[in-house]
Amino acid sequence: MDDKILNKGISVIITAAGSGTRMGTELPKQFLKLNNREIIHRTVGKFFHLSFVREIIIVVSEGEIERCSEILKEYSSKLKFAKGGDTREESTFNGLSQVSKTSEIVITHDGVRPFVKTDTIIGALKEVKENEAVVVCVPMKDTIKNAKAGYIAYTPNREELYNAQTPQIFYKDSLVKGYEKAFKENIKVTDDSSLMEVIGQKVKIYIGEYDNIKITTKEDLIIGEILAKMEDEN
């Protein structure tokens, strides 16, 4: 890894404040197990073992901080906790407020995306040397339809479409600027890279892996169990 990047200080924000609503479970999805290991534990471990990661801020619902802390106790030397907000924007901004003043680069990642590869994290981070913002994506496989009132309006060019994943990597000042504008103008976004678009910042795409899935449904749990067993065997 380039010293120019490492010397800037790197912090990770992992958002894990979601509920089990879409999953249909009483236990929040980040605490469900894949091959006998909690999803959040798998996710945090991917970043904890990277020597260049200074700290990991876990954004979690206030009532789940104690549970999360117990699950992640072996990683405690790098952990901070931030309280989840009422919206996705509030939750991530709460995590951002916990980032050390000496960190210039922030990596954001979904707590329920446990299969990210080390090579993907490092590869995306290297792109920050020349770019202010980087998002891991994979090319769209399916044909997408834009619809209005239940009818197809048009078909976008699939070659120009990507599925956005995490990690997403930013200079901290740019991310703060994006959130401040979003709050001021009541702009809603579904991922952090959208904030860069809001402030006119170009975002570099880094091609990731299709198995870097986000666990949000029961079907994802089935696939995740298979991936977890394969990962643990290797």
Secondary structure, DSSP 8 states (H G I E B T S, - for coil): --HHHHTT-EEEEEE----STTTT-SS-GGGSEETTEEHHHHHHHHHHT-TTEEEEEEEE-GGGHHHHHHHTGGGGGGEEEEE--SSHHHHHHHHHTTS-TT--EEEEEETT-TT--HHHHHHHHHGGGT-SEEEEEEE--S---EEETTEEEE---GGG-EEEEEEEEEEHHHHHHHHHHHHHHT---SSTHHHHHHTT---EEEE--TT-----SHHHHHHHHHHHHHHHH-
